[in-house]
Amino acid sequence: MLYTAGQSVLVHNNWNTATASTFELRGLKSWLVSNPAQIVFQFSRRVEIGPGSVLQTKGGQDLWKAIEVKDHLVGREYIKFEVWVASLIP
């Protein structure tokens, strides 16, 4: 579902540094039901995103700084990877 309902997301690692790199993958930008102000990007697999990475929906102007990452497992089965973000003024 994350893949089919999602969109292209650009991940900028080492934002605004000489070693900056960007890659693209499918993900879903959503929010927490318990806190609609908290934006969360969800991915179907673990990716190289850590606190400080910057996320952007492809074609969008809003930039989001990763503040926390979480793996979700049920038993031993991998369910999703979440990146909690805060707005980054471009």
Summary of the structure (lengths in Angstrom):
residues: 90
radius of gyration: 12.8
end to end distance: 30.2
largest distance: 40.8
contacts: 231
relative contact order: 0.24
helix: 4%
strand: 62%
